[in-house]
Amino acid sequence: SAFAYECPHYANTVFNATARQAIVDKHNELRATLINGTTPMLDGQHAKSGKNIYKILYDCDLEKQSQQWADLCVYEHSPQNYRNGGENIWELFTTGQLGHPVPYALSAIVSWWNEVMEIDNRTADPSQNGYIFNGYIYEKASHWSQINKETIQYASDIGIRNTFDIVGETD
C-alpha cells in the first residue's frame, strides 16, 4: 500500500510511518481471511465468514498511550479505566540483539491470530448469527477475538519496551 501513517504530533523513536503501515497491513491481511471464510480452525475447517469487519486504521493517540504504558515496564494489562477497549500483550525472551521491533510486532499479531486454531466451529452457537464469545473461546482464543471483532476500528495497541535481566550466580 502506498499510504503511510504519520503521527506528526507524537515523536516515537520506535515506530515510523512504514512500521505503522506494516502493522495495519498485517491486521487487515489476517482479518481478510475471516471475511473470506479462509481462516483455519482446530477441526481443519474454516471459521465462518465474518461480516461488518472493516479495514482498520491507525490511531496515533492510542500508540502514544500504549507506549506510555509500556514505558512503565509492567508486564500486565493496563487498567480498564486507562483504555477504552481490549488490549493484548506479548513478550519475547532473547539473549541476542533485538534489532528493529517491527518483525516482533508482526510476530505478536500473528501469534494472537493463530489462537483461532485452538477453537473449532462447534464453539459457535448455531442459533446465533456467528460466534458467541463465551468463556471457552476467551480461554482459548481471547487475543484472536480482540483482533477479529467487527467493532475494531483502530490499530496501535503497540508499545515497545526493552528490559534487561542479568542472570548469574555468585559465590
VMD Tcl script that builds the backbone (N, CA, C; Angstrom):
set m [mol new atoms 513]
animate dup $m
set s [atomselect $m all]
$s set {name element resname resid chain x y z} {
  {N N SER 1 A 0.843 -1.177 0.000}
  {CA C SER 1 A 0.000 0.000 0.000}
  {C C SER 1 A 0.887 1.239 0.000}
  {N N ALA 2 A 0.520 2.222 -0.770}
  {CA C ALA 2 A 1.337 3.423 -0.886}
  {C C ALA 2 A 1.097 4.387 0.271}
  {N N PHE 3 A -0.034 4.268 0.941}
  {CA C PHE 3 A -0.364 5.168 2.032}
  {C C PHE 3 A 0.467 4.828 3.258}
  {N N ALA 4 A 1.005 5.830 3.905}
  {CA C ALA 4 A 1.798 5.605 5.113}
  {C C ALA 4 A 1.211 6.434 6.251}
  {N N TYR 5 A 1.334 5.942 7.439}
  {CA C TYR 5 A 0.769 6.603 8.607}
  {C C TYR 5 A 1.814 7.454 9.303}
  {N N GLU 6 A 1.555 8.733 9.366}
  {CA C GLU 6 A 2.411 9.680 10.070}
  {C C GLU 6 A 1.726 10.067 11.375}
  {N N CYS 7 A 2.505 10.304 12.386}
  {CA C CYS 7 A 1.993 10.802 13.662}
  {C C CYS 7 A 2.760 12.081 13.988}
  {N N PRO 8 A 2.413 13.193 13.330}
  {CA C PRO 8 A 3.208 14.415 13.460}
  {C C PRO 8 A 3.193 15.038 14.853}
  {N N HIS 9 A 2.179 14.738 15.656}
  {CA C HIS 9 A 2.090 15.346 16.983}
  {C C HIS 9 A 2.639 14.439 18.078}
  {N N TYR 10 A 3.286 13.354 17.652}
  {CA C TYR 10 A 3.812 12.402 18.628}
  {C C TYR 10 A 5.125 11.852 18.103}
  {N N ALA 11 A 6.200 12.166 18.781}
  {CA C ALA 11 A 7.518 11.690 18.370}
  {C C ALA 11 A 7.792 10.347 19.032}
  {N N ASN 12 A 7.813 9.297 18.243}
  {CA C ASN 12 A 8.107 7.960 18.743}
  {C C ASN 12 A 9.385 7.506 18.062}
  {N N THR 13 A 10.378 7.179 18.839}
  {CA C THR 13 A 11.657 6.765 18.268}
  {C C THR 13 A 11.633 5.317 17.806}
  {N N VAL 14 A 10.567 4.585 18.122}
  {CA C VAL 14 A 10.495 3.173 17.787}
  {C C VAL 14 A 9.778 2.939 16.463}
  {N N PHE 15 A 8.664 3.615 16.262}
  {CA C PHE 15 A 7.858 3.386 15.068}
  {C C PHE 15 A 7.871 4.596 14.158}
  {N N ASN 16 A 7.995 4.321 12.872}
  {CA C ASN 16 A 7.851 5.364 11.873}
  {C C ASN 16 A 6.642 5.014 11.008}
  {N N ALA 17 A 6.385 5.806 9.990}
  {CA C ALA 17 A 5.207 5.593 9.152}
  {C C ALA 17 A 5.227 4.222 8.480}
  {N N THR 18 A 6.390 3.774 8.055}
  {CA C THR 18 A 6.498 2.464 7.401}
  {C C THR 18 A 6.171 1.341 8.383}
  {N N ALA 19 A 6.650 1.464 9.608}
  {CA C ALA 19 A 6.356 0.456 10.634}
  {C C ALA 19 A 4.867 0.423 10.942}
  {N N ARG 20 A 4.272 1.593 11.064}
  {CA C ARG 20 A 2.835 1.651 11.343}
  {C C ARG 20 A 2.040 1.007 10.213}
  {N N GLN 21 A 2.445 1.279 8.994}
  {CA C GLN 21 A 1.753 0.698 7.840}
  {C C GLN 21 A 1.856 -0.819 7.861}
  {N N ALA 22 A 3.020 -1.345 8.204}
  {CA C ALA 22 A 3.198 -2.800 8.261}
  {C C ALA 22 A 2.268 -3.423 9.301}
  {N N ILE 23 A 2.097 -2.756 10.419}
  {CA C ILE 23 A 1.220 -3.256 11.481}
  {C C ILE 23 A -0.235 -3.257 11.025}
  {N N VAL 24 A -0.667 -2.172 10.419}
  {CA C VAL 24 A -2.043 -2.100 9.908}
  {C C VAL 24 A -2.258 -3.136 8.815}
  {N N ASP 25 A -1.294 -3.251 7.907}
  {CA C ASP 25 A -1.430 -4.216 6.809}
  {C C ASP 25 A -1.551 -5.647 7.325}
  {N N LYS 26 A -0.767 -6.007 8.350}
  {CA C LYS 26 A -0.834 -7.366 8.893}
  {C C LYS 26 A -2.199 -7.623 9.528}
  {N N HIS 27 A -2.692 -6.668 10.310}
  {CA C HIS 27 A -4.030 -6.815 10.879}
  {C C HIS 27 A -5.067 -7.032 9.766}
  {N N ASN 28 A -5.023 -6.177 8.761}
  {CA C ASN 28 A -6.030 -6.256 7.699}
  {C C ASN 28 A -5.884 -7.522 6.863}
  {N N GLU 29 A -4.662 -7.978 6.647}
  {CA C GLU 29 A -4.433 -9.232 5.916}
  {C C GLU 29 A -5.088 -10.404 6.651}
  {N N LEU 30 A -4.878 -10.475 7.946}
  {CA C LEU 30 A -5.446 -11.572 8.729}
  {C C LEU 30 A -6.961 -11.452 8.841}
  {N N ARG 31 A -7.450 -10.247 9.052}
  {CA C ARG 31 A -8.896 -10.043 9.139}
  {C C ARG 31 A -9.581 -10.400 7.823}
  {N N ALA 32 A -8.894 -10.199 6.709}
  {CA C ALA 32 A -9.470 -10.547 5.399}
  {C C ALA 32 A -9.718 -12.044 5.287}
  {N N THR 33 A -8.899 -12.858 5.964}
  {CA C THR 33 A -9.142 -14.304 5.902}
  {C C THR 33 A -10.449 -14.658 6.590}
  {N N LEU 34 A -10.823 -13.908 7.610}
  {CA C LEU 34 A -12.106 -14.147 8.265}
  {C C LEU 34 A -13.255 -13.669 7.377}
  {N N ILE 35 A -13.073 -12.535 6.760}
  {CA C ILE 35 A -14.090 -12.018 5.843}
  {C C ILE 35 A -14.342 -13.020 4.722}
  {N N ASN 36 A -13.267 -13.614 4.214}
  {CA C ASN 36 A -13.365 -14.528 3.072}
  {C C ASN 36 A -13.647 -15.973 3.463}
  {N N GLY 37 A -13.745 -16.240 4.751}
  {CA C GLY 37 A -14.028 -17.600 5.198}
  {C C GLY 37 A -12.874 -18.563 5.000}
  {N N THR 38 A -11.639 -18.058 5.047}
  {CA C THR 38 A -10.462 -18.907 4.838}
  {C C THR 38 A -9.584 -19.017 6.084}
  {N N THR 39 A -10.102 -18.622 7.240}
  {CA C THR 39 A -9.340 -18.720 8.484}
  {C C THR 39 A -9.391 -20.152 8.991}
  {N N PRO 40 A -8.240 -20.868 9.038}
  {CA C PRO 40 A -8.255 -22.261 9.503}
  {C C PRO 40 A -8.507 -22.349 11.002}
  {N N MET 41 A -9.200 -23.433 11.379}
  {CA C MET 41 A -9.516 -23.665 12.790}
  {C C MET 41 A -9.019 -25.038 13.216}
  {N N LEU 42 A -9.188 -25.355 14.485}
  {CA C LEU 42 A -8.713 -26.588 15.093}
  {C C LEU 42 A -9.206 -27.837 14.372}
  {N N ASP 43 A -10.444 -27.849 13.955}
  {CA C ASP 43 A -11.034 -29.041 13.349}
  {C C ASP 43 A -10.693 -29.200 11.872}
  {N N GLY 44 A -9.793 -28.362 11.350}
  {CA C GLY 44 A -9.417 -28.438 9.944}
  {C C GLY 44 A -10.380 -27.703 9.032}
  {N N GLN 45 A -11.474 -27.244 9.585}
  {CA C GLN 45 A -12.428 -26.462 8.809}
  {C C GLN 45 A -12.025 -24.999 8.880}
  {N N HIS 46 A -12.814 -24.169 8.267}
  {CA C HIS 46 A -12.553 -22.734 8.295}
  {C C HIS 46 A -13.604 -22.036 9.146}
  {N N ALA 47 A -13.184 -20.958 9.768}
  {CA C ALA 47 A -14.128 -20.150 10.531}
  {C C ALA 47 A -15.191 -19.618 9.582}
  {N N LYS 48 A -16.374 -19.435 10.103}
  {CA C LYS 48 A -17.449 -18.867 9.295}
  {C C LYS 48 A -17.034 -17.486 8.818}
  {N N SER 49 A -17.499 -17.129 7.653}
  {CA C SER 49 A -17.197 -15.800 7.121}
  {C C SER 49 A -17.740 -14.735 8.058}
  {N N GLY 50 A -16.953 -13.720 8.256}
  {CA C GLY 50 A -17.397 -12.608 9.081}
  {C C GLY 50 A -18.094 -11.568 8.231}
  {N N LYS 51 A -18.813 -10.702 8.883}
  {CA C LYS 51 A -19.423 -9.586 8.180}
  {C C LYS 51 A -19.248 -8.348 9.040}
  {N N ASN 52 A -19.380 -7.215 8.423}
  {CA C ASN 52 A -19.165 -5.941 9.112}
  {C C ASN 52 A -17.766 -5.865 9.720}
  {N N ILE 53 A -16.820 -6.501 9.073}
  {CA C ILE 53 A -15.424 -6.431 9.506}
  {C C ILE 53 A -14.710 -5.531 8.500}
  {N N TYR 54 A -14.384 -4.366 8.942}
  {CA C TYR 54 A -13.809 -3.368 8.052}
  {C C TYR 54 A -12.300 -3.282 8.237}
  {N N LYS 55 A -11.650 -2.692 7.259}
  {CA C LYS 55 A -10.218 -2.449 7.402}
  {C C LYS 55 A -10.006 -1.512 8.580}
  {N N ILE 56 A -8.950 -1.782 9.315}
  {CA C ILE 56 A -8.664 -0.927 10.458}
  {C C ILE 56 A -7.771 0.233 10.037}
  {N N LEU 57 A -7.779 1.251 10.835}
  {CA C LEU 57 A -6.963 2.435 10.644}
  {C C LEU 57 A -5.976 2.518 11.801}
  {N N TYR 58 A -5.075 3.455 11.719}
  {CA C TYR 58 A -4.074 3.619 12.769}
  {C C TYR 58 A -4.436 4.821 13.627}
  {N N ASP 59 A -4.248 4.704 14.910}
  {CA C ASP 59 A -4.579 5.762 15.852}
  {C C ASP 59 A -3.310 6.170 16.601}
  {N N CYS 60 A -2.798 7.346 16.286}
  {CA C CYS 60 A -1.558 7.822 16.903}
  {C C CYS 60 A -1.726 8.090 18.397}
  {N N ASP 61 A -2.902 8.535 18.811}
  {CA C ASP 61 A -3.133 8.754 20.238}
  {C C ASP 61 A -3.090 7.436 21.002}
  {N N LEU 62 A -3.620 6.388 20.387}
  {CA C LEU 62 A -3.574 5.073 21.010}
  {C C LEU 62 A -2.138 4.559 21.083}
  {N N GLU 63 A -1.355 4.843 20.050}
  {CA C GLU 63 A 0.065 4.475 20.085}
  {C C GLU 63 A 0.761 5.167 21.251}
  {N N LYS 64 A 0.520 6.449 21.393}
  {CA C LYS 64 A 1.151 7.213 22.470}
  {C C LYS 64 A 0.765 6.643 23.834}
  {N N GLN 65 A -0.506 6.378 24.020}
  {CA C GLN 65 A -0.984 5.830 25.290}
  {C C GLN 65 A -0.370 4.458 25.552}
  {N N SER 66 A -0.308 3.623 24.524}
  {CA C SER 66 A 0.259 2.283 24.678}
  {C C SER 66 A 1.744 2.345 24.994}
  {N N GLN 67 A 2.450 3.255 24.331}
  {CA C GLN 67 A 3.881 3.391 24.595}
  {C C GLN 67 A 4.124 3.888 26.014}
  {N N GLN 68 A 3.292 4.815 26.475}
  {CA C GLN 68 A 3.440 5.305 27.847}
  {C C GLN 68 A 3.259 4.167 28.848}
  {N N TRP 69 A 2.296 3.288 28.584}
  {CA C TRP 69 A 2.092 2.148 29.483}
  {C C TRP 69 A 3.288 1.195 29.404}
  {N N ALA 70 A 3.764 0.923 28.194}
  {CA C ALA 70 A 4.909 0.022 28.024}
  {C C ALA 70 A 6.150 0.574 28.709}
  {N N ASP 71 A 6.313 1.888 28.680}
  {CA C ASP 71 A 7.479 2.510 29.308}
  {C C ASP 71 A 7.507 2.321 30.824}
  {N N LEU 72 A 6.381 1.978 31.412}
  {CA C LEU 72 A 6.345 1.712 32.853}
  {C C LEU 72 A 6.972 0.363 33.197}
  {N N CYS 73 A 7.207 -0.473 32.168}
  {CA C CYS 73 A 7.820 -1.794 32.344}
  {C C CYS 73 A 7.041 -2.672 33.320}
  {N N VAL 74 A 5.738 -2.645 33.199}
  {CA C VAL 74 A 4.864 -3.502 33.994}
  {C C VAL 74 A 4.242 -4.490 33.019}
  {N N TYR 75 A 4.604 -5.759 33.145}
  {CA C TYR 75 A 4.083 -6.749 32.207}
  {C C TYR 75 A 2.720 -7.254 32.675}
  {N N GLU 76 A 1.736 -6.433 32.424}
  {CA C GLU 76 A 0.349 -6.796 32.685}
  {C C GLU 76 A -0.529 -5.837 31.892}
  {N N HIS 77 A -1.789 -6.196 31.783}
  {CA C HIS 77 A -2.710 -5.318 31.073}
  {C C HIS 77 A -2.863 -4.010 31.840}
  {N N SER 78 A -3.023 -2.940 31.093}
  {CA C SER 78 A -3.286 -1.661 31.736}
  {C C SER 78 A -4.682 -1.704 32.360}
  {N N PRO 79 A -4.928 -0.876 33.367}
  {CA C PRO 79 A -6.258 -0.862 33.982}
  {C C PRO 79 A -7.333 -0.510 32.943}
  {N N GLN 80 A -8.501 -1.082 33.105}
  {CA C GLN 80 A -9.589 -0.847 32.152}
  {C C GLN 80 A -9.901 0.638 32.017}
  {N N ASN 81 A -9.808 1.387 33.106}
  {CA C ASN 81 A -10.118 2.815 33.025}
  {C C ASN 81 A -9.013 3.612 32.331}
  {N N TYR 82 A -7.890 2.974 32.039}
  {CA C TYR 82 A -6.786 3.617 31.326}
  {C C TYR 82 A -7.016 3.588 29.820}
  {N N ARG 83 A -7.794 2.629 29.375}
  {CA C ARG 83 A -8.008 2.413 27.943}
  {C C ARG 83 A -9.495 2.260 27.669}
  {N N ASN 84 A -9.850 2.385 26.426}
  {CA C ASN 84 A -11.246 2.239 26.029}
  {C C ASN 84 A -11.347 1.058 25.074}
  {N N GLY 85 A -11.253 -0.139 25.607}
  {CA C GLY 85 A -11.340 -1.311 24.745}
  {C C GLY 85 A -10.442 -2.421 25.228}
  {N N GLY 86 A -10.268 -3.412 24.369}
  {CA C GLY 86 A -9.445 -4.563 24.701}
  {C C GLY 86 A -7.968 -4.252 24.538}
  {N N GLU 87 A -7.149 -5.189 24.974}
  {CA C GLU 87 A -5.706 -4.988 24.920}
  {C C GLU 87 A -5.020 -6.351 24.920}
  {N N ASN 88 A -4.068 -6.518 24.049}
  {CA C ASN 88 A -3.239 -7.719 24.013}
  {C C ASN 88 A -1.822 -7.350 24.426}
  {N N ILE 89 A -1.163 -8.262 25.130}
  {CA C ILE 89 A 0.246 -8.061 25.457}
  {C C ILE 89 A 1.018 -9.299 25.017}
  {N N TRP 90 A 2.300 -9.128 24.778}
  {CA C TRP 90 A 3.142 -10.204 24.248}
  {C C TRP 90 A 4.560 -9.930 24.700}
  {N N GLU 91 A 5.308 -10.971 24.935}
  {CA C GLU 91 A 6.704 -10.769 25.306}
  {C C GLU 91 A 7.591 -11.751 24.564}
  {N N LEU 92 A 8.836 -11.377 24.451}
  {CA C LEU 92 A 9.837 -12.179 23.765}
  {C C LEU 92 A 11.069 -12.236 24.657}
  {N N PHE 93 A 11.630 -13.401 24.765}
  {CA C PHE 93 A 12.868 -13.569 25.519}
  {C C PHE 93 A 13.984 -13.892 24.537}
  {N N THR 94 A 15.092 -13.208 24.667}
  {CA C THR 94 A 16.234 -13.470 23.806}
  {C C THR 94 A 17.512 -13.089 24.537}
  {N N THR 95 A 18.591 -13.682 24.123}
  {CA C THR 95 A 19.892 -13.294 24.661}
  {C C THR 95 A 20.667 -12.478 23.639}
  {N N GLY 96 A 20.080 -12.291 22.480}
  {CA C GLY 96 A 20.760 -11.569 21.413}
  {C C GLY 96 A 20.233 -10.157 21.249}
  {N N GLN 97 A 20.709 -9.513 20.206}
  {CA C GLN 97 A 20.263 -8.173 19.873}
  {C C GLN 97 A 18.862 -8.245 19.266}
  {N N LEU 98 A 18.022 -7.325 19.650}
  {CA C LEU 98 A 16.660 -7.326 19.129}
  {C C LEU 98 A 16.559 -6.745 17.728}
  {N N GLY 99 A 17.311 -5.736 17.432}
  {CA C GLY 99 A 17.165 -5.092 16.137}
  {C C GLY 99 A 15.876 -4.287 16.097}
  {N N HIS 100 A 15.370 -4.062 14.901}
  {CA C HIS 100 A 14.154 -3.263 14.755}
  {C C HIS 100 A 12.950 -4.035 15.281}
  {N N PRO 101 A 12.032 -3.371 15.978}
  {CA C PRO 101 A 10.914 -4.071 16.616}
  {C C PRO 101 A 9.775 -4.502 15.695}
  {N N VAL 102 A 9.717 -4.023 14.462}
  {CA C VAL 102 A 8.573 -4.356 13.605}
  {C C VAL 102 A 8.402 -5.858 13.401}
  {N N PRO 103 A 9.460 -6.628 13.111}
  {CA C PRO 103 A 9.238 -8.072 12.969}
  {C C PRO 103 A 8.640 -8.700 14.225}
  {N N TYR 104 A 8.989 -8.183 15.390}
  {CA C TYR 104 A 8.440 -8.715 16.631}
  {C C TYR 104 A 6.979 -8.307 16.802}
  {N N ALA 105 A 6.658 -7.086 16.421}
  {CA C ALA 105 A 5.259 -6.648 16.470}
  {C C ALA 105 A 4.410 -7.509 15.540}
  {N N LEU 106 A 4.924 -7.793 14.352}
  {CA C LEU 106 A 4.185 -8.642 13.408}
  {C C LEU 106 A 4.066 -10.069 13.940}
  {N N SER 107 A 5.111 -10.570 14.587}
  {CA C SER 107 A 5.047 -11.904 15.195}
  {C C SER 107 A 3.990 -11.955 16.292}
  {N N ALA 108 A 3.895 -10.895 17.068}
  {CA C ALA 108 A 2.877 -10.844 18.122}
  {C C ALA 108 A 1.482 -10.899 17.516}
  {N N ILE 109 A 1.258 -10.125 16.476}
  {CA C ILE 109 A -0.051 -10.106 15.821}
  {C C ILE 109 A -0.397 -11.489 15.291}
  {N N VAL 110 A 0.560 -12.139 14.643}
  {CA C VAL 110 A 0.324 -13.483 14.094}
  {C C VAL 110 A 0.080 -14.485 15.219}
  {N N SER 111 A 0.837 -14.388 16.310}
  {CA C SER 111 A 0.629 -15.345 17.409}
  {C C SER 111 A -0.751 -15.162 18.029}
  {N N TRP 112 A -1.208 -13.930 18.162}
  {CA C TRP 112 A -2.562 -13.704 18.672}
  {C C TRP 112 A -3.591 -14.282 17.701}
  {N N TRP 113 A -3.381 -14.027 16.424}
  {CA C TRP 113 A -4.330 -14.515 15.421}
  {C C TRP 113 A -4.386 -16.038 15.411}
  {N N ASN 114 A -3.244 -16.683 15.543}
  {CA C ASN 114 A -3.197 -18.143 15.456}
  {C C ASN 114 A -3.919 -18.851 16.597}
  {N N GLU 115 A -4.331 -18.116 17.609}
  {CA C GLU 115 A -5.131 -18.730 18.668}
  {C C GLU 115 A -6.435 -19.305 18.128}
  {N N VAL 116 A -6.869 -18.832 16.966}
  {CA C VAL 116 A -8.106 -19.361 16.380}
  {C C VAL 116 A -7.978 -20.863 16.140}
  {N N MET 117 A -6.761 -21.359 16.009}
  {CA C MET 117 A -6.557 -22.789 15.788}
  {C C MET 117 A -6.764 -23.603 17.063}
  {N N GLU 118 A -7.091 -22.944 18.161}
  {CA C GLU 118 A -7.410 -23.621 19.420}
  {C C GLU 118 A -8.913 -23.845 19.588}
  {N N ILE 119 A -9.703 -23.304 18.670}
  {CA C ILE 119 A -11.154 -23.468 18.750}
  {C C ILE 119 A -11.655 -24.056 17.435}
  {N N ASP 120 A -12.898 -24.478 17.431}
  {CA C ASP 120 A -13.475 -25.008 16.201}
  {C C ASP 120 A -14.920 -24.554 16.072}
  {N N ASN 121 A -15.550 -24.956 14.987}
  {CA C ASN 121 A -16.895 -24.486 14.699}
  {C C ASN 121 A -17.932 -24.988 15.694}
  {N N ARG 122 A -17.602 -25.989 16.485}
  {CA C ARG 122 A -18.550 -26.464 17.493}
  {C C ARG 122 A -18.745 -25.449 18.610}
  {N N THR 123 A -17.822 -24.498 18.738}
  {CA C THR 123 A -17.968 -23.497 19.789}
  {C C THR 123 A -18.954 -22.407 19.392}
  {N N ALA 124 A -19.377 -22.420 18.133}
  {CA C ALA 124 A -20.364 -21.440 17.685}
  {C C ALA 124 A -21.761 -21.917 18.068}
  {N N ASP 125 A -22.583 -21.012 18.476}
  {CA C ASP 125 A -23.959 -21.339 18.817}
  {C C ASP 125 A -24.770 -21.301 17.527}
  {N N PRO 126 A -25.285 -22.449 17.070}
  {CA C PRO 126 A -25.988 -22.483 15.791}
  {C C PRO 126 A -27.248 -21.629 15.771}
  {N N SER 127 A -27.772 -21.265 16.928}
  {CA C SER 127 A -28.971 -20.435 16.943}
  {C C SER 127 A -28.635 -18.962 16.751}
  {N N GLN 128 A -27.364 -18.657 16.739}
  {CA C GLN 128 A -26.935 -17.272 16.589}
  {C C GLN 128 A -26.375 -17.048 15.188}
  {N N ASN 129 A -26.091 -15.818 14.891}
  {CA C ASN 129 A -25.580 -15.453 13.584}
  {C C ASN 129 A -24.071 -15.332 13.596}
  {N N GLY 130 A -23.396 -16.144 14.330}
  {CA C GLY 130 A -21.947 -16.048 14.392}
  {C C GLY 130 A -21.434 -16.692 15.649}
  {N N TYR 131 A -20.257 -16.321 16.043}
  {CA C TYR 131 A -19.621 -16.914 17.200}
  {C C TYR 131 A -20.073 -16.217 18.475}
  {N N ILE 132 A -20.292 -17.015 19.471}
  {CA C ILE 132 A -20.592 -16.483 20.786}
  {C C ILE 132 A -19.267 -16.453 21.539}
  {N N PHE 133 A -18.838 -15.282 21.920}
  {CA C PHE 133 A -17.561 -15.179 22.615}
  {C C PHE 133 A -17.775 -15.513 24.086}
  {N N ASN 134 A -17.919 -16.809 24.329}
  {CA C ASN 134 A -18.171 -17.306 25.672}
  {C C ASN 134 A -16.855 -17.567 26.393}
  {N N GLY 135 A -16.954 -18.100 27.600}
  {CA C GLY 135 A -15.757 -18.361 28.392}
  {C C GLY 135 A -14.769 -19.274 27.705}
  {N N TYR 136 A -15.259 -20.288 26.997}
  {CA C TYR 136 A -14.367 -21.221 26.316}
  {C C TYR 136 A -13.532 -20.503 25.260}
  {N N ILE 137 A -14.183 -19.709 24.440}
  {CA C ILE 137 A -13.443 -19.001 23.389}
  {C C ILE 137 A -12.471 -18.009 24.015}
  {N N TYR 138 A -12.895 -17.291 25.031}
  {CA C TYR 138 A -11.975 -16.357 25.670}
  {C C TYR 138 A -10.788 -17.076 26.295}
  {N N GLU 139 A -11.030 -18.244 26.850}
  {CA C GLU 139 A -9.935 -19.007 27.455}
  {C C GLU 139 A -8.935 -19.450 26.397}
  {N N LYS 140 A -9.420 -19.889 25.262}
  {CA C LYS 140 A -8.564 -20.447 24.219}
  {C C LYS 140 A -8.077 -19.412 23.210}
  {N N ALA 141 A -8.874 -18.409 22.944}
  {CA C ALA 141 A -8.550 -17.513 21.830}
  {C C ALA 141 A -8.912 -16.064 22.125}
  {N N SER 142 A -8.638 -15.612 23.327}
  {CA C SER 142 A -9.035 -14.251 23.686}
  {C C SER 142 A -8.283 -13.187 22.896}
  {N N HIS 143 A -7.007 -13.425 22.603}
  {CA C HIS 143 A -6.254 -12.437 21.829}
  {C C HIS 143 A -6.770 -12.376 20.400}
  {N N TRP 144 A -7.084 -13.554 19.832}
  {CA C TRP 144 A -7.649 -13.599 18.481}
  {C C TRP 144 A -8.953 -12.816 18.439}
  {N N SER 145 A -9.777 -12.988 19.463}
  {CA C SER 145 A -11.067 -12.300 19.462}
  {C C SER 145 A -10.892 -10.789 19.519}
  {N N GLN 146 A -9.786 -10.301 20.075}
  {CA C GLN 146 A -9.542 -8.861 20.105}
  {C C GLN 146 A -9.205 -8.325 18.718}
  {N N ILE 147 A -8.607 -9.159 17.886}
  {CA C ILE 147 A -8.197 -8.719 16.554}
  {C C ILE 147 A -9.335 -8.815 15.549}
  {N N ASN 148 A -10.252 -9.776 15.715}
  {CA C ASN 148 A -11.239 -10.002 14.665}
  {C C ASN 148 A -12.575 -9.332 14.896}
  {N N LYS 149 A -12.794 -8.729 16.041}
  {CA C LYS 149 A -14.103 -8.136 16.310}
  {C C LYS 149 A -14.452 -7.101 15.253}
  {N N GLU 150 A -15.716 -7.131 14.854}
  {CA C GLU 150 A -16.141 -6.173 13.835}
  {C C GLU 150 A -16.111 -4.749 14.359}
  {N N THR 151 A -16.101 -4.575 15.667}
  {CA C THR 151 A -16.122 -3.229 16.218}
  {C C THR 151 A -14.746 -2.580 16.244}
  {N N ILE 152 A -13.699 -3.351 15.977}
  {CA C ILE 152 A -12.353 -2.777 15.983}
  {C C ILE 152 A -12.199 -1.853 14.791}
  {N N GLN 153 A -11.786 -0.652 15.066}
  {CA C GLN 153 A -11.579 0.318 14.003}
  {C C GLN 153 A -10.133 0.778 13.913}
  {N N TYR 154 A -9.397 0.646 14.996}
  {CA C TYR 154 A -8.061 1.223 15.025}
  {C C TYR 154 A -7.023 0.227 15.512}
  {N N ALA 155 A -5.865 0.297 14.893}
  {CA C ALA 155 A -4.718 -0.469 15.375}
  {C C ALA 155 A -3.771 0.510 16.023}
  {N N SER 156 A -3.031 0.044 16.912}
  {CA C SER 156 A -1.922 0.724 17.530}
  {C C SER 156 A -1.926 0.499 19.003}
  {N N ASP 157 A -2.372 -0.665 19.387}
  {CA C ASP 157 A -2.197 -1.022 20.775}
  {C C ASP 157 A -0.776 -1.553 20.894}
  {N N ILE 158 A 0.156 -0.788 20.341}
  {CA C ILE 158 A 1.543 -1.216 20.258}
  {C C ILE 158 A 2.394 -0.288 21.112}
  {N N GLY 159 A 3.075 -0.855 22.039}
  {CA C GLY 159 A 4.061 -0.131 22.816}
  {C C GLY 159 A 5.261 -1.052 22.948}
  {N N ILE 160 A 6.433 -0.557 22.753}
  {CA C ILE 160 A 7.639 -1.380 22.807}
  {C C ILE 160 A 8.465 -0.954 24.006}
  {N N ARG 161 A 8.940 -1.922 24.721}
  {CA C ARG 161 A 9.859 -1.616 25.809}
  {C C ARG 161 A 10.989 -2.620 25.761}
  {N N ASN 162 A 12.120 -2.200 26.167}
  {CA C ASN 162 A 13.265 -3.094 26.289}
  {C C ASN 162 A 13.604 -3.198 27.761}
  {N N THR 163 A 13.634 -4.409 28.257}
  {CA C THR 163 A 14.067 -4.619 29.630}
  {C C THR 163 A 15.192 -5.634 29.607}
  {N N PHE 164 A 16.097 -5.495 30.513}
  {CA C PHE 164 A 17.246 -6.372 30.546}
  {C C PHE 164 A 17.353 -7.008 31.917}
  {N N ASP 165 A 17.411 -8.311 31.946}
  {CA C ASP 165 A 17.622 -9.046 33.181}
  {C C ASP 165 A 18.970 -9.737 33.077}
  {N N ILE 166 A 19.771 -9.593 34.090}
  {CA C ILE 166 A 21.058 -10.275 34.123}
  {C C ILE 166 A 20.918 -11.455 35.066}
  {N N VAL 167 A 21.145 -12.623 34.544}
  {CA C VAL 167 A 21.008 -13.840 35.334}
  {C C VAL 167 A 22.394 -14.423 35.550}
  {N N GLY 168 A 22.704 -14.744 36.761}
  {CA C GLY 168 A 24.011 -15.324 37.047}
  {C C GLY 168 A 24.045 -15.898 38.447}
  {N N GLU 169 A 25.190 -16.397 38.812}
  {CA C GLU 169 A 25.369 -16.966 40.138}
  {C C GLU 169 A 26.515 -16.249 40.827}
  {N N THR 170 A 26.419 -16.191 42.125}
  {CA C THR 170 A 27.514 -15.623 42.904}
  {C C THR 170 A 27.973 -16.641 43.928}
  {N N ASP 171 A 29.218 -16.533 44.314}
  {CA C ASP 171 A 29.757 -17.439 45.346}
  {C C ASP 171 A 29.575 -16.835 46.709}
}
mol reanalyze $m
mol bondsrecalc $m
mol representation Tube
mol addrep $m
